Amino acid sequence: MNQKQSMVSNIEVLAIIPARGGSKGIKDKNIINLNGSSLISYSIKAALNSKLVSRVICSTNSGIIAKEALKHGAEVPFLRPNKLAQDSSTDIECFNHALEWLANEESYKPLLILQLRPTSPIRNVEMIDTAIQIMIENESYDSLRAITEPDHTPYKMWKLVSEDKMEPLLKLANNKEPFNTNRQKLPEVYAQTGSIDITRPETLKKFKSMTGEKIYPFIIDQRYFVDIDNMESLEIASIRMKQLDCIKFNE
């Protein structure tokens, strides 16, 4: 078992990097080159550099991704079944599988689970350790999610109810037309970034959910928010990585 002891705490924190094969928006997305290294390598390096992460595992159904994860220092103790790596597969299926395998095969049970999605690679170690410390010190929280201000408020978004009719996505009791209202006068909203999520094993069991009921809002700078799903977003990530204090290679 390639396991490192947390330098600051004896609390067992497991980082899971979910990276299934078969991406459609970008072929082999999780191992595509980003500023000189594979996309997945940024999440692995972030977890390995953390002072509070005890163990780093990649959950994948792909032998190619597994080889790349091992190359950068992550463990790949199992391959995820293909039935849990489909477009319709959920995070909780992936995480339950990982936790059950580790418990059954190694009697390993972490206290906290850190999810670092490869597709949201712009983050630094300080963010990760701060988020983990928050969950260590606040046991009443079921989970933590990184959020930031969105580019567009959902109060100005619409949904189609038929081919020739639409209606506002959201409504306000004291405002009949939020879509015609200045953004500054609308409720403050946040988007989840996907860059840092933390949950507890008991949250998955009790609520059958990755988040549970009490979620800590971990607010990050909007510049760190990118979700790589196409070549345009990959280029945005490339540019921002060069400008920001974040995990990088070849520097």
ZANURO-475102 format. One record per residue (C-alpha): residue in one letter; x, y, z. Coordinates in pm, 1 decimal, padded with zeros to 6 digits. Layout:
NUVO   residuo         px         py         pz
NUVO         a          X          Y          Z
...
! end
This chain:
NUVO   residuo         px         py         pz
NUVO         m    00000.0    00000.0    00000.0
NUVO         n    00145.6    00333.1   -00108.8
NUVO         q    00019.8    00539.9    00180.5
NUVO         k    00164.1    00855.5    00334.6
NUVO         q    00099.8    00976.8    00687.9
NUVO         s   -00058.0    01320.8    00723.9
NUVO         m    00206.1    01569.7    00839.6
NUVO         v   -00034.5    01776.2    01050.1
NUVO         s   -00308.2    01542.7    01166.9
NUVO         n   -00361.8    01174.8    01235.8
NUVO         i   -00699.5    01201.0    01066.6
NUVO         e   -00717.7    00978.9    00760.3
NUVO         v   -00805.2    01184.7    00451.9
NUVO         l   -00852.5    00994.0    00127.8
NUVO         a   -00826.9    01183.4   -00200.7
NUVO         i   -01020.2    01019.6   -00482.7
NUVO         i   -00964.8    01136.3   -00838.7
NUVO         p   -01245.6    01007.2   -01061.5
NUVO         a   -01132.3    00969.6   -01421.6
NUVO         r   -01333.9    00744.0   -01644.7
NUVO         g   -01238.7    00663.0   -02000.6
NUVO         g   -01460.8    00726.5   -02300.4
NUVO         s   -01499.8    01104.7   -02288.2
NUVO         k   -01689.8    01248.8   -02583.1
NUVO         g   -01639.3    01627.3   -02578.6
NUVO         i   -01260.3    01584.8   -02595.1
NUVO         k   -01115.1    01246.2   -02689.7
NUVO         d   -00908.7    01101.1   -02401.6
NUVO         k   -00983.3    01417.8   -02206.1
NUVO         n   -00840.5    01308.0   -01871.7
NUVO         i   -00495.1    01250.9   -02018.8
NUVO         i   -00489.3    01531.3   -02275.7
NUVO         n   -00188.6    01763.3   -02264.0
NUVO         l   -00233.1    02084.6   -02068.0
NUVO         n    00070.0    02312.9   -02047.6
NUVO         g    00314.7    02026.9   -02072.6
NUVO         s    00148.3    01760.4   -01856.5
NUVO         s   -00160.6    01542.9   -01863.7
NUVO         l   -00485.0    01687.2   -01732.0
NUVO         i   -00516.3    01427.1   -01455.9
NUVO         s   -00163.2    01495.2   -01331.5
NUVO         y   -00264.7    01834.4   -01188.8
NUVO         s   -00517.9    01680.2   -00952.1
NUVO         i   -00273.2    01409.2   -00848.6
NUVO         k    00003.3    01659.6   -00778.8
NUVO         a   -00233.8    01880.3   -00580.0
NUVO         a   -00335.1    01589.4   -00356.7
NUVO         l    00019.8    01459.9   -00311.4
NUVO         n    00145.5    01806.0   -00214.3
NUVO         s   -00124.0    01848.8    00051.7
NUVO         k   -00011.6    01833.8    00414.7
NUVO         l   -00341.6    01680.6    00519.5
NUVO         v   -00412.4    01419.4    00252.7
NUVO         s   -00311.0    01071.5    00365.0
NUVO         r   -00369.5    00873.5    00047.4
NUVO         v   -00433.8    00947.5   -00322.3
NUVO         i   -00635.6    00707.7   -00536.9
NUVO         c   -00750.2    00730.1   -00897.7
NUVO         s   -01078.3    00557.0   -00973.7
NUVO         t   -01087.5    00469.0   -01342.9
NUVO         n   -01212.3    00200.9   -01576.9
NUVO         s   -00931.1    00271.3   -01824.8
NUVO         g   -00596.2    00096.1   -01828.6
NUVO         i   -00441.9    00390.2   -02013.6
NUVO         i   -00560.9    00639.9   -01751.3
NUVO         a   -00450.7    00402.8   -01475.2
NUVO         k   -00099.0    00392.1   -01621.0
NUVO         e   -00084.6    00772.9   -01635.5
NUVO         a   -00212.7    00804.6   -01277.8
NUVO         l    00049.2    00560.3   -01150.8
NUVO         k    00319.5    00749.0   -01339.5
NUVO         h    00236.6    01064.3   -01142.2
NUVO         g    00222.5    00895.7   -00802.3
NUVO         a   -00141.8    00803.4   -00744.7
NUVO         e   -00253.2    00457.6   -00640.7
NUVO         v   -00477.7    00254.6   -00868.5
NUVO         p   -00560.4   -00045.9   -00649.1
NUVO         f   -00856.3   -00146.9   -00868.6
NUVO         l   -01021.6   -00072.4   -01201.1
NUVO         r   -01372.6    00062.1   -01176.3
NUVO         p   -01632.7   -00161.9   -01346.2
NUVO         n   -01743.6   -00025.0   -01682.6
NUVO         k   -02104.8   -00023.2   -01565.4
NUVO         l   -02003.1    00246.5   -01313.1
NUVO         a   -01819.1    00453.5   -01575.0
NUVO         q   -02098.9    00544.5   -01814.5
NUVO         d   -02232.2    00887.3   -01912.4
NUVO         s   -02521.3    00823.9   -01673.9
NUVO         s   -02303.6    00701.4   -01386.4
NUVO         t   -02307.7    00909.7   -01069.4
NUVO         d   -02036.8    01025.8   -00830.0
NUVO         i   -02189.3    00834.4   -00542.0
NUVO         e   -02172.8    00505.8   -00735.6
NUVO         c   -01803.7    00565.5   -00800.4
NUVO         f   -01729.2    00657.6   -00439.2
NUVO         n   -01933.6    00376.5   -00284.9
NUVO         h   -01747.9    00130.2   -00504.9
NUVO         a   -01409.6    00268.7   -00398.5
NUVO         l   -01493.3    00271.9   -00028.2
NUVO         e   -01642.4   -00077.7   -00036.1
NUVO         w   -01338.0   -00216.9   -00219.7
NUVO         l   -01094.0   -00053.5    00022.0
NUVO         a   -01291.8   -00170.7    00325.8
NUVO         n   -01326.9   -00527.7    00199.6
NUVO         e   -00979.0   -00574.2    00053.9
NUVO         e   -00766.0   -00362.4    00289.5
NUVO         s   -00986.5   -00289.0    00593.7
NUVO         y   -00923.3    00077.1    00511.1
NUVO         k   -01173.1    00339.7    00626.4
NUVO         p   -01098.7    00712.7    00591.7
NUVO         l   -01259.4    00984.7    00799.5
NUVO         l   -01284.2    01234.4    00513.5
NUVO         i   -01299.6    01192.5    00136.6
NUVO         l   -01160.1    01464.0   -00088.0
NUVO         q   -01276.1    01467.8   -00448.9
NUVO         l   -01048.3    01639.1   -00700.6
NUVO         r   -01202.6    01632.1   -01046.0
NUVO         p   -00941.6    01635.6   -01325.6
NUVO         t   -01166.6    01860.5   -01535.3
NUVO         s   -01137.3    02145.5   -01280.9
NUVO         p   -00756.8    02156.3   -01243.3
NUVO         i   -00698.8    02518.1   -01138.9
NUVO         r   -00640.7    02504.4   -00764.6
NUVO         n   -00355.9    02535.4   -00518.4
NUVO         v   -00252.8    02333.1   -00215.1
NUVO         e   -00350.9    02608.0    00029.5
NUVO         m   -00711.1    02583.6   -00090.1
NUVO         i   -00714.7    02209.4   -00037.0
NUVO         d   -00559.7    02217.2    00310.1
NUVO         t   -00785.3    02502.6    00422.2
NUVO         a   -01093.1    02313.1    00305.6
NUVO         i   -00984.6    01993.0    00480.6
NUVO         q   -00907.0    02180.6    00801.3
NUVO         i   -01254.9    02334.0    00794.7
NUVO         m   -01411.8    01987.7    00780.4
NUVO         i   -01184.1    01858.2    01056.8
NUVO         e   -01279.4    02145.7    01286.2
NUVO         n   -01651.2    02149.1    01198.3
NUVO         e   -01782.2    01797.7    01251.3
NUVO         s   -02145.5    01904.9    01212.2
NUVO         y   -02099.4    01961.6    00838.3
NUVO         d   -02189.5    01669.3    00613.8
NUVO         s   -01979.9    01800.1    00326.9
NUVO         l   -01799.3    02096.3    00172.3
NUVO         r   -01817.8    02230.9   -00182.5
NUVO         a   -01610.0    02493.1   -00359.1
NUVO         i   -01830.9    02765.8   -00504.8
NUVO         t   -01780.9    03098.1   -00678.9
NUVO         e   -01977.7    03382.1   -00835.2
NUVO         p   -02114.4    03273.9   -01175.7
NUVO         d   -02069.1    03470.0   -01497.4
NUVO         h   -02446.1    03487.7   -01542.8
NUVO         t   -02722.0    03495.7   -01283.6
NUVO         p   -02985.1    03219.5   -01323.0
NUVO         y   -03253.2    03481.2   -01256.8
NUVO         k   -03198.8    03597.3   -01615.4
NUVO         m   -03221.3    03245.9   -01761.1
NUVO         w   -03515.5    03079.8   -01935.5
NUVO         k   -03652.7    02733.2   -01995.9
NUVO         l   -03855.1    02614.2   -02293.4
NUVO         v   -04190.3    02463.7   -02198.5
NUVO         s   -04279.5    02394.5   -02564.0
NUVO         e   -04142.4    02472.8   -02909.6
NUVO         d   -04305.0    02815.7   -02908.5
NUVO         k   -04319.7    02907.3   -02540.8
NUVO         m   -04067.6    02984.5   -02268.8
NUVO         e   -04080.6    03092.1   -01907.2
NUVO         p   -03829.3    03219.2   -01649.8
NUVO         l   -03609.7    02954.8   -01493.4
NUVO         l   -03649.2    03115.6   -01148.9
NUVO         k   -03915.5    03334.2   -00992.1
NUVO         l   -03917.3    03579.1   -00702.4
NUVO         a   -04212.6    03641.6   -00472.8
NUVO         n   -04152.7    04016.9   -00461.7
NUVO         n   -04037.6    04063.8   -00821.0
NUVO         k   -04254.0    03969.3   -01119.2
NUVO         e   -03976.4    04020.0   -01373.1
NUVO         p   -03635.0    03935.0   -01227.2
NUVO         f   -03508.6    03890.1   -01584.5
NUVO         n   -03561.1    04264.5   -01635.8
NUVO         t   -03396.3    04360.6   -01307.3
NUVO         n   -03044.2    04491.7   -01255.7
NUVO         r   -02814.6    04210.0   -01144.4
NUVO         q   -02714.5    04409.6   -00834.3
NUVO         k   -03074.4    04397.6   -00709.3
NUVO         l   -03112.5    04023.4   -00753.6
NUVO         p   -03029.5    03761.6   -00487.8
NUVO         e   -02662.2    03671.2   -00459.0
NUVO         v   -02601.0    03328.1   -00608.2
NUVO         y   -02301.7    03097.0   -00646.6
NUVO         a   -02199.6    02818.4   -00883.2
NUVO         q   -02018.9    02503.2   -00774.7
NUVO         t   -01674.6    02482.8   -00930.9
NUVO         g   -01602.4    02109.5   -00912.0
NUVO         s   -01246.0    02183.2   -00804.8
NUVO         i   -01271.9    02080.5   -00438.1
NUVO         d   -01544.1    01865.9   -00281.4
NUVO         i   -01517.7    01698.4    00057.8
NUVO         t   -01759.3    01453.5    00212.7
NUVO         r   -01771.9    01199.9    00494.6
NUVO         p   -01828.1    00825.0    00450.8
NUVO         e   -02124.2    00847.9    00688.8
NUVO         t   -02280.5    01113.6    00465.8
NUVO         l   -02288.0    00867.3    00177.5
NUVO         k   -02440.6    00599.7    00400.5
NUVO         k   -02689.6    00809.2    00596.5
NUVO         f   -02820.5    01032.6    00318.3
NUVO         k   -02730.2    00820.8    00013.6
NUVO         s   -02584.1    01145.7   -00109.3
NUVO         m   -02243.8    01305.0   -00176.0
NUVO         t   -02347.0    01618.4    00011.5
NUVO         g   -02602.5    01540.5    00281.2
NUVO         e   -02798.2    01827.8    00433.7
NUVO         k   -02543.1    02063.1    00588.5
NUVO         i   -02294.5    02178.8    00323.7
NUVO         y   -02008.9    02419.1    00394.6
NUVO         p   -01981.4    02696.0    00131.0
NUVO         f   -01612.1    02716.8    00038.7
NUVO         i   -01590.9    03035.4   -00169.6
NUVO         i   -01303.9    03071.0   -00416.2
NUVO         d   -01196.9    03335.8   -00665.4
NUVO         q   -01392.5    03322.2   -00991.5
NUVO         r   -01067.8    03311.3   -01190.5
NUVO         y   -01005.4    02958.1   -01060.8
NUVO         f   -01336.2    02835.6   -01202.8
NUVO         v   -01302.0    02635.1   -01524.0
NUVO         d   -01474.4    02313.4   -01627.2
NUVO         i   -01289.0    02152.0   -01915.0
NUVO         d   -01540.1    01996.7   -02152.5
NUVO         n   -01424.0    02121.3   -02493.3
NUVO         m   -01115.7    02264.7   -02661.5
NUVO         e   -01218.1    02623.0   -02584.6
NUVO         s   -01233.0    02559.5   -02210.9
NUVO         l   -00900.0    02375.4   -02232.1
NUVO         e   -00743.6    02685.8   -02386.7
NUVO         i   -00895.4    02905.7   -02114.8
NUVO         a   -00747.4    02677.9   -01849.3
NUVO         s   -00407.5    02693.5   -02019.4
NUVO         i   -00404.7    03072.9   -02013.0
NUVO         r   -00529.3    03108.4   -01656.5
NUVO         m   -00283.0    02853.7   -01520.3
NUVO         k    00002.6    03067.0   -01643.3
NUVO         q   -00138.6    03369.7   -01461.3
NUVO         l   -00254.1    03226.4   -01128.8
NUVO         d   -00101.9    03078.7   -00815.0
NUVO         c   -00196.2    02717.2   -00876.7
NUVO         i   -00057.0    02371.0   -00934.5
NUVO         k    00178.1    02377.2   -01234.7
NUVO         f    00444.8    02169.4   -01405.4
NUVO         n    00774.3    02262.6   -01570.0
NUVO         e    00836.2    02571.7   -01357.3
! end
